[in-house]
Amino acid sequence: MKGNDNASPELTGLWQLLSTHKPNNKSFLYMTLLIIVATGLELVIPLYSRHLVDNINQLGFDYVVILGLVFVVVIAAISEGALAWYGARMGEHTNLSLRYSLIGRLVNTKQAILNNEHSAELSARIMNDSASVKSILAEDLIGLISGVISLIAVIVVMFLLDWRLTLVLLACIAIGALVITPLALSMRGIGKAMQDAEADLFTYVSECFKSGKMIRAHNAKQSVLNRSKGLLNNSFHHAMREARVVSMINPISNLVLMMSMVAILAFSAHWIAQGSMTLGTVTAFLMYLFGLAFPLISLGMFFSNLQKAAGAAVRLNEINQYEMESEGGNLELKKLSSIRLNKLKFEADGKLILTDINLAFSAAGLTVILGESGSGKSTLIQQLLGFYHETQSNILVNELPFTDYQLNSVRGNMAWVDQEPRLFHASIRENLLLGLTTVPSDEEIMACIEQVGLLSWFNKINGDLDILVSEQQQLFSGGEKQRFAIARALLRKPQLLVLDEPSSALDKDNEASIMSLLRHMSANIHVVMVTHNKQLISPSDHVVTLENGRISKTCQRVA
Ligand SMILES: Nc1ncnc2c1ncn2[C@@H]1O[C@H](COP(=O)(O)OP(=O)(O)OP(=O)(O)O)[C@@H](O)[C@H]1O
């Protein structure tokens, strides 16, 4: 399929995904061998049965044949089980590799791209779309290969047994294929629409469950239900379209089998009466006919699921094409001594957000960024963390371009406290130690908790660092969450501490103690803090005022 310009883009995309994540050729070889053994043994059974039937009248039971038959049946069952297990193992390996690579891609995707995506939709894609791609390999491919081998082998064996009955059967199969093929092809659009509808539903429902309080407070329960109903109806509509096709494929396959059976019985009766056919041949033929049911259905399912997997691959390939954040240059930043923004300009979605920013941060001190809401304060401090590759060339770290350094080593010297501190649904300890490679002792953790004034909160939760932070974060008040985020930042022992409105939810006492902590720290590290609150500024602070993305004022003293 590779390099085939005529292949549909969806199928080419599926091939690309599978060729990267499929198991190695040895696994395929083992799988094919298992298929050949399982299918081959199933083909031998009717021949044994024929022999048994044709010899009963003359010689009584042939016990050697019966024993051979039992042996073949048992081995066939074992190899079929082994094949199912091996196929599932191959599929799950592919699923693991595919999902891991997608998560890796998203973790490394440029922040500017992720800003426009919905987290729940991305999660839905990783879960559902990769499952579709997996099942084509784990179940459908085995069905296809064993189906094709069975079909060819059965037809050859049947032909050798009796060419006339085989022609009758082939005519029936041709009629069935004519009806089933257009049905299987119609799954193409259905599968994609179904997966889109499921992803929309998943995204909406997860957002609603997260915002339960807001929905109640706004009396929005009914509108949530209405919208959910709409999305559910959409999903139901596509699921029913799929069910209609599947419910036609199965009975049509059965109908073809029944037609074939009736035709074969009728012709057999005629040829037995003429003496040109034995009862054993008819028995073997009927057994092969039943054996054909599974391969025929498998073939139908393969082509319909192939369309589904191809649709899923389109979406997964979109993720695979997201541009990754650069890992930076070769230099490792051991100690950050200065960072300077030089004529920095930042645009997003065609909007100029920061312009002509010239600012320097030395090894120690406190810089306060002031400005009205929307003036670009948060965007400015986020530049320091290298979230946006396009501005990194205007940032000098220790007087060298930011891009010369390994990105992780620069970030390793920094800590960031976001405007809305985010906590994971994990233990307090895991939240505190986020990203740390050297694990601090419990004493160090306690010291940070005490420094940010969280000791009484810590006693309230019985000093249990392993308690789980729920998604709704009920363990924390708004102010406690802010102080917790500051403790997490301090544990990183940063050279540059960047805080976005760190005291907006704090009372006067806590605000004063956090400011005194930050001032104390600014003797050894540089603290950059965004705030609205001019009361927090002390005469010795370096104050930068932003207006519409431009620095309108910088001063060392505030009146
Ligand atoms: N990635 C982005 N894409 C599009 N617009 C953006 C992006 N980042 C910031 N903006 C816009 O830039 C403007 C400045 O945002 P920013 O969050 O930096 O302001 P702020 O001064 O921190 O405001 P506040 O004090 O209210 O938090 C806003 O209008 C925001 O919508």
PDBQT file of the ligand as one rigid body, heavy atoms in Angstrom, charges set to zero:
ROOT
HETATM    1  N1  LIG A 601      -2.192  32.053  23.028  1.00  0.00    +0.000 N 
HETATM    2  C1  LIG A 601      -3.029  33.068  22.895  1.00  0.00    +0.000 A 
HETATM    3  N2  LIG A 601      -3.862  33.138  21.829  1.00  0.00    +0.000 NA
HETATM    4  C2  LIG A 601      -4.693  34.170  21.658  1.00  0.00    +0.000 A 
HETATM    5  N3  LIG A 601      -4.795  35.192  22.522  1.00  0.00    +0.000 NA
HETATM    6  C3  LIG A 601      -4.003  35.173  23.605  1.00  0.00    +0.000 A 
HETATM    7  C4  LIG A 601      -3.078  34.119  23.850  1.00  0.00    +0.000 A 
HETATM    8  N4  LIG A 601      -2.450  34.391  25.005  1.00  0.00    +0.000 NA
HETATM    9  C5  LIG A 601      -2.945  35.552  25.460  1.00  0.00    +0.000 A 
HETATM   10  N5  LIG A 601      -3.882  36.022  24.613  1.00  0.00    +0.000 N 
HETATM   11  C6  LIG A 601      -4.621  37.268  24.745  1.00  0.00    +0.000 C 
HETATM   12  O1  LIG A 601      -3.708  38.261  25.121  1.00  0.00    +0.000 OA
HETATM   13  C7  LIG A 601      -4.295  39.173  26.035  1.00  0.00    +0.000 C 
HETATM   14  C8  LIG A 601      -3.426  39.286  27.282  1.00  0.00    +0.000 C 
HETATM   15  O2  LIG A 601      -3.595  38.111  28.073  1.00  0.00    +0.000 OA
HETATM   16  P1  LIG A 601      -2.874  37.921  29.464  1.00  0.00    +0.000 P 
HETATM   17  O3  LIG A 601      -3.445  36.718  30.084  1.00  0.00    +0.000 OA
HETATM   18  O4  LIG A 601      -1.421  37.950  29.258  1.00  0.00    +0.000 OA
HETATM   19  O5  LIG A 601      -3.341  39.229  30.236  1.00  0.00    +0.000 OA
HETATM   20  P2  LIG A 601      -3.107  39.622  31.745  1.00  0.00    +0.000 P 
HETATM   21  O6  LIG A 601      -2.531  40.997  31.730  1.00  0.00    +0.000 OA
HETATM   22  O7  LIG A 601      -2.351  38.589  32.462  1.00  0.00    +0.000 OA
HETATM   23  O8  LIG A 601      -4.622  39.674  32.266  1.00  0.00    +0.000 OA
HETATM   24  P3  LIG A 601      -5.206  39.368  33.719  1.00  0.00    +0.000 P 
HETATM   25  O9  LIG A 601      -4.614  40.351  34.651  1.00  0.00    +0.000 OA
HETATM   26  O10 LIG A 601      -6.658  39.583  33.513  1.00  0.00    +0.000 OA
HETATM   27  O11 LIG A 601      -4.849  37.960  34.029  1.00  0.00    +0.000 OA
HETATM   28  C9  LIG A 601      -5.697  38.649  26.322  1.00  0.00    +0.000 C 
HETATM   29  O12 LIG A 601      -6.617  39.384  25.553  1.00  0.00    +0.000 OA
HETATM   30  C10 LIG A 601      -5.650  37.199  25.857  1.00  0.00    +0.000 C 
HETATM   31  O13 LIG A 601      -6.880  36.777  25.364  1.00  0.00    +0.000 OA
ENDROOT
TORSDOF 0
